[in-house]
Structure formats: C-alpha cells, structure tokens
Amino acid sequence: MRRHALVVCAACALVIAARDVFNAHIGSRLVPNPTAPENLYACGIRRPAFLCDLDGVLGPFGARRVAAVLNDANTNVRIRDARGKCDGARPNVAVAVVHSAGELVFSEAGAVAGARSMLDRWGVAASPECRNGVAIALATNDRRVGFATGRHALRWVTDDDARAIIRDMKPYLRARRYAAALALA
C-alpha cells in the first residue's frame, strides 16, 4: 500500500513539474501561459494571446483592448534586420498583470525577473535564433513594472526606449487606467 502511494505521489510531482515548465514566475505568483487553451479563463481572455490578467485588473473590456493591441503588434509588425538573419521576423510582445506579486518587498529587479521569466517560459521569442520577444510584467498594488527584451529585440527596443515607455505609462498607472497604459506600451 505504501509503495503504491509513493508511486502516485511521484506521478503527481511529475505532472506538477511538467505544468510548471510553462508558468512564468512574478514574485512568488505563478502566471500560466495564456496561449494554452486550458489557461484562457484563468488569464481573463477568450482567445489565445500573449496576455494574462490573472487577477482581473484590466476588466473584460480592458483585457480585450490590450489583447487586440498585442495581437496587432504580433501579426502586423515586421523587424528589419540589416544583417538579414531575422529580417522580416515578427516580434512577440507579452503582458502579465497581477494585483500583487505575493512578496513582502517586491523590487523593480523582481519585476524585471518576472518579465524575463515570461520570455523564457512562455516562448515569447518567436524564433530561437532571433530571440525577438518583449515582455511586460505589471504588479499594480506593488507599483512595479518589469520590462524585458530578448537578445535581438534590443536592436529595436533599447534600454533607453524601455525606460521611456515606462515613463510614458506612469501617468496612466497613477490614474489606475491600466489598460490604457499597456495599450500605450
């Protein structure tokens, strides 16, 4: 009987570990991959998109607005690469929104680590050789925004651009207009 229980527990641990591979970490919160059909409801969206509003911060209309902007950027924008390797590739932009990261002290570095986790675990970089993804993690109650870019995305979104985008988002974030801030980004 004990051996059977250990086998079942080991199998459960493998299933949990396998599911965790695609979850991004924002602080101590697990944010599921929104492109997987089984996660649409949890992410507050109706169709697969690189948006997960885990706590319903954006509301249904805000989530649809941000998802539409993301889908437009992910399908209609093309990268021009003088080196030719990634010329014509599509960027992928992903957004995760939570009320709180679930940590006592959530730093800006923690928000950036959350965005980096989205790049790595959600497969935001459209192609492995281009690594052209951009991820934004927003923790509203913690007042933190994390911005991470893939290696080749740095050619068209520099660190200065990321700081300018976050600076432009701040008036909307202060006014609690989170969907407007993310649509602007």
C-alpha positions in Angstrom: 0.0 0.0 0.0 2.8 2.4 0.9 4.7 1.7 -2.3 1.5 2.4 -4.4 1.1 5.8 -2.6 4.7 6.7 -3.3 4.2 5.9 -7.0 1.1 8.0 -7.2 2.8 10.9 -5.3 5.8 10.7 -7.7 3.5 10.7 -10.7 1.7 13.8 -9.3 5.0 15.5 -8.7 6.0 14.9 -12.4 2.7 16.3 -13.6 3.0 19.4 -11.4 6.7 19.8 -12.5 5.7 19.5 -16.2 2.9 22.0 -15.9 5.2 24.4 -14.0 7.6 24.5 -17.1 5.2 26.9 -18.9 4.3 29.0 -15.9 6.1 32.3 -15.5 7.0 33.5 -12.0 6.2 37.0 -11.0 7.5 37.2 -7.5 6.0 34.2 -5.7 3.0 34.0 -8.1 2.7 31.5 -10.9 1.3 33.0 -14.1 0.0 30.5 -16.6 0.9 30.6 -20.3 -2.1 32.4 -21.9 -1.6 30.8 -25.3 -2.6 27.4 -24.0 -6.4 26.9 -24.4 -6.8 25.5 -20.9 -5.5 28.8 -19.4 -7.7 31.3 -21.2 -10.3 31.5 -18.4 -7.6 31.9 -15.7 -5.9 34.7 -17.8 -9.2 36.6 -18.3 -9.2 36.3 -22.1 -11.3 34.5 -24.7 -8.8 33.7 -27.4 -5.1 32.7 -27.1 -3.0 35.9 -26.8 0.2 36.8 -25.0 -1.8 38.5 -22.2 -2.6 37.1 -18.8 -4.7 39.2 -16.4 -4.6 36.8 -13.6 -6.5 38.9 -11.1 -8.9 40.6 -13.5 -7.2 44.0 -13.0 -8.0 45.1 -16.6 -11.6 44.0 -16.6 -13.1 42.3 -19.6 -13.1 45.4 -21.9 -9.6 46.4 -20.9 -8.3 42.8 -21.4 -9.9 42.7 -24.9 -8.4 46.1 -25.8 -4.9 45.1 -24.7 -5.2 41.7 -26.3 -6.2 43.4 -29.6 -3.2 45.7 -29.5 -0.9 42.8 -28.7 -2.3 40.6 -31.5 -2.0 43.5 -33.9 1.7 44.1 -32.9 2.5 40.4 -33.0 1.0 39.9 -36.5 1.4 43.1 -38.4 4.8 44.4 -37.3 7.9 43.1 -39.1 11.5 43.5 -38.0 14.0 45.0 -40.4 17.4 43.4 -39.8 20.3 44.7 -41.8 22.3 41.5 -41.0 19.5 39.5 -42.7 19.3 36.8 -40.0 16.0 38.0 -38.6 14.8 40.2 -41.4 11.0 40.1 -41.8 10.5 38.2 -38.5 7.6 39.1 -36.3 8.2 40.4 -32.8 6.2 38.9 -29.9 5.0 41.1 -27.2 3.6 39.6 -24.0 1.9 41.2 -20.9 1.1 39.8 -17.5 -0.9 41.7 -14.9 -1.3 40.9 -11.2 -2.5 42.8 -8.2 0.4 41.8 -6.2 3.5 39.6 -6.7 2.8 38.0 -3.3 6.1 39.1 -1.7 6.6 41.4 1.3 9.1 43.5 -0.7 8.8 43.3 -4.5 11.6 45.3 -6.1 12.0 46.6 -9.6 14.6 43.9 -10.2 11.9 41.4 -9.2 9.5 42.8 -11.8 12.2 42.6 -14.5 12.9 39.0 -13.4 9.2 38.3 -13.8 9.2 39.7 -17.3 12.3 37.7 -18.1 10.5 34.6 -16.8 7.7 35.3 -19.3 10.2 35.4 -22.1 11.8 32.1 -21.1 8.8 30.1 -20.1 6.0 31.3 -22.4 8.2 31.1 -25.5 7.7 34.8 -26.3 10.7 34.9 -28.5 9.1 33.9 -31.8 12.2 32.0 -33.1 15.1 30.7 -31.0 17.7 32.2 -33.3 16.1 35.7 -33.3 15.1 36.0 -29.6 13.0 39.0 -30.6 10.4 38.9 -27.8 9.4 41.7 -25.4 7.6 41.1 -22.1 6.0 43.4 -19.6 5.1 42.4 -16.1 2.8 44.7 -14.1 2.1 44.3 -10.4 -0.4 47.1 -9.7 -0.5 47.1 -5.8 3.2 46.8 -5.7 3.6 49.7 -8.1 6.1 47.8 -10.2 6.6 47.4 -13.9 9.1 45.0 -15.4 10.3 45.2 -19.0 12.4 42.5 -20.6 13.6 42.0 -24.1 15.2 39.1 -26.0 18.7 39.5 -27.3 17.8 40.6 -30.8 14.9 42.7 -29.6 17.5 45.1 -28.1 18.1 46.3 -31.6 14.7 47.9 -31.9 13.8 48.4 -28.2 16.8 49.6 -26.3 17.1 50.0 -22.6 16.5 53.8 -23.0 13.4 53.0 -25.1 12.1 50.7 -22.3 12.7 53.4 -19.7 10.8 56.0 -21.9 7.9 53.6 -22.4 7.6 53.0 -18.6 7.9 56.8 -18.0 5.1 57.4 -20.5 2.9 54.7 -18.8 3.2 56.2 -15.4 0.5 58.9 -15.6 -2.0 56.3 -16.7 -0.8 53.9 -14.0 -1.2 56.6 -11.3 -4.8 57.2 -12.6 -5.4 53.4 -12.4 -6.0 53.3 -16.2 -4.0 50.1 -16.6 -5.4 49.0 -20.0 -4.6 52.5 -21.4 -1.1 52.3 -20.0 -0.5 48.8 -21.5 -2.0 49.8 -24.9 0.3 52.7 -25.0 3.3 50.5 -24.3 
